[in-house]
């Protein structure tokens, strides 16, 4: 007897409902104005170049000294403890913002970066990527991931430094200038 199985339909990771995920100060790894804090901001675009109004980003990063923080309490913001993790919803304009610090290199000569996970409607799985700081060109040139990419693809992972010291980095899900996404096996 032969039985033909019908595949189960896939589900997407969004849209997101306001009562389920946000928590107080979720996008503030440090309070705005805290010594050493910076603003990380950007816009999420779809393949047609339109902004996506309801994505969620999670970031993980070392502290300013390059130490990977291993403290509990990421969901509780006390205004002093840097846990290296944050979650932020994209607003109606497609813009996200975090208050954080410039990550330090995790080992001498390494390029500092922030890890990112993106959740959005239409995606069957979350997407992973990185945000690199733009200043240390030697470390960027020696980074194994960046070195494995074509120069124009490499640029999609490097943030721009704003005049106020913050970082701007945009995400493009498809099309021209598509952000490099990582596949973890």
C-alpha positions as CSV (number, residue, x, y, z in Angstrom):
1,X,0.0,0.0,0.0
2,X,1.4,3.4,-1.1
3,X,0.5,6.5,0.9
4,X,1.3,9.9,-0.4
5,X,2.0,12.4,2.3
6,X,1.0,16.0,1.9
7,X,3.5,18.5,3.2
8,X,2.4,20.6,6.2
9,X,2.2,24.3,5.2
10,X,4.9,26.6,6.5
11,X,4.4,29.4,8.9
12,X,6.0,32.7,8.9
13,X,7.6,34.4,11.9
14,X,5.3,37.4,11.9
15,X,3.3,39.6,12.1
16,X,4.0,40.4,15.7
17,X,1.4,41.5,18.2
18,X,2.2,44.2,20.7
19,X,1.1,42.2,23.8
20,X,3.4,39.2,23.2
21,X,7.0,40.4,22.8
22,X,7.9,43.9,24.0
23,X,9.2,44.5,27.5
24,X,10.1,47.8,29.1
25,X,13.3,49.4,27.6
26,X,13.9,46.3,25.4
27,X,16.0,48.3,22.9
28,X,18.1,50.1,25.6
29,X,21.1,48.0,26.5
30,X,22.1,51.1,28.3
31,X,20.0,54.2,29.1
32,X,20.2,57.0,26.6
33,X,22.8,59.5,27.8
34,X,24.7,56.9,29.9
35,X,28.5,57.5,29.7
36,X,29.8,55.7,26.6
37,X,26.4,54.9,25.2
38,X,25.7,55.4,21.5
39,X,22.6,55.1,19.3
40,X,22.5,52.3,16.7
41,X,19.8,53.0,14.1
42,X,18.7,51.9,10.7
43,X,15.9,51.0,8.4
44,X,14.6,47.6,7.2
45,X,13.7,47.4,3.5
46,X,12.0,44.7,1.4
47,X,13.1,43.6,-2.0
48,X,11.2,46.4,-3.7
49,X,12.9,49.0,-1.6
50,X,9.9,49.7,0.6
51,X,10.2,49.9,4.4
52,X,9.0,47.0,6.5
53,X,6.9,48.4,9.4
54,X,6.6,45.4,11.7
55,X,9.9,43.6,12.0
56,X,11.8,42.8,15.2
57,X,15.5,42.8,15.7
58,X,17.6,41.2,18.4
59,X,21.2,42.1,19.0
60,X,24.0,40.4,20.9
61,X,27.4,42.0,21.5
62,X,30.4,42.2,23.7
63,X,30.9,45.3,26.0
64,X,33.2,48.1,25.1
65,X,36.2,46.1,26.3
66,X,35.4,43.1,24.1
67,X,34.2,41.0,27.0
68,X,31.2,38.8,26.2
69,X,28.9,39.5,29.1
70,X,27.5,36.4,30.8
71,X,25.1,37.9,33.3
72,X,21.5,37.0,33.8
73,X,18.8,39.6,33.7
74,X,18.6,40.6,30.0
75,X,14.9,41.2,30.3
76,X,15.3,43.4,33.3
77,X,16.8,46.8,32.7
78,X,18.1,48.3,35.9
79,X,19.9,51.3,34.2
80,X,23.4,50.1,35.2
81,X,24.0,46.5,34.1
82,X,25.1,45.9,30.5
83,X,23.9,42.4,29.4
84,X,24.9,42.6,25.8
85,X,21.4,41.7,24.5
86,X,18.5,43.8,23.3
87,X,15.3,43.5,21.2
88,X,13.7,46.3,19.3
89,X,10.6,46.6,17.2
90,X,10.7,48.5,13.9
91,X,8.4,51.4,13.9
92,X,5.8,52.3,11.2
93,X,8.5,54.0,9.2
94,X,10.7,50.9,9.1
95,X,13.3,52.4,11.4
96,X,14.8,50.6,14.4
97,X,16.9,52.1,17.2
98,X,19.0,50.7,20.1
99,X,21.0,52.5,22.8
100,X,24.2,50.5,23.3
101,X,28.0,50.8,23.3
102,X,30.6,50.4,20.6
103,X,31.6,46.7,21.0
104,X,35.2,46.0,21.6
105,X,37.2,43.3,19.8
106,X,36.9,39.9,21.5
107,X,40.6,39.2,20.8
108,X,43.5,41.4,19.8
109,X,43.3,42.5,16.1
110,X,39.7,41.2,15.7
111,X,37.1,43.3,14.0
112,X,34.4,44.3,16.5
113,X,30.8,43.4,15.5
114,X,27.3,43.2,16.7
115,X,25.3,40.0,16.0
116,X,21.8,40.5,14.7
117,X,18.7,38.3,14.3
118,X,15.8,39.6,12.2
119,X,12.2,38.4,12.5
120,X,9.6,39.7,10.0
121,X,6.4,38.7,8.3
122,X,6.9,36.6,5.2
123,X,10.1,35.0,6.6
124,X,9.8,31.3,7.4
125,X,12.9,31.5,9.6
126,X,14.7,34.4,11.4
127,X,17.7,35.8,9.5
128,X,21.1,36.2,11.1
129,X,23.7,38.8,10.2
130,X,26.4,41.1,11.6
131,X,27.1,44.8,12.0
132,X,30.8,45.7,11.9
133,X,32.2,49.0,13.1
134,X,33.7,51.0,10.2
135,X,36.9,52.4,11.8
136,X,39.5,49.6,12.0
137,X,40.1,48.9,8.3
138,X,43.0,46.5,9.0
139,X,40.8,44.4,11.3
140,X,38.0,44.5,8.8
141,X,40.4,43.4,6.0
142,X,41.6,40.5,8.1
143,X,38.1,39.3,9.3
144,X,37.5,35.8,8.0
145,X,33.8,36.4,7.2
146,X,34.4,39.7,5.5
147,X,37.4,38.4,3.6
148,X,35.2,35.6,2.1
149,X,32.8,38.1,0.5
150,X,33.0,40.2,-2.7
151,X,33.8,43.8,-1.8
152,X,30.3,45.1,-2.7
153,X,28.7,42.4,-0.5
154,X,31.1,43.1,2.3
155,X,29.9,46.7,2.5
156,X,26.4,45.5,3.5
157,X,27.8,44.5,6.9
158,X,29.7,47.7,7.7
159,X,27.8,50.4,9.6
160,X,28.3,54.2,8.9
161,X,29.5,56.3,11.8
162,X,27.2,59.3,12.4
163,X,28.5,62.8,13.3
164,X,27.2,62.3,16.9
165,X,29.2,59.1,17.3
166,X,26.3,56.7,16.7
167,X,26.0,54.1,14.0
168,X,23.6,53.8,11.1
169,X,23.1,50.4,9.4
170,X,20.3,49.4,7.0
171,X,19.0,46.0,6.2
172,X,17.9,45.1,2.7
173,X,16.1,41.7,2.5
174,X,16.5,41.3,-1.2
175,X,17.5,43.0,-4.4
176,X,20.2,45.5,-5.0
177,X,22.4,45.9,-2.0
178,X,20.9,42.9,-0.3
179,X,22.4,42.4,3.2
180,X,24.6,39.4,3.7
181,X,22.8,36.8,5.9
182,X,24.5,34.0,7.6
183,X,23.5,30.3,7.7
184,X,24.3,28.4,10.9
185,X,24.4,24.7,10.5
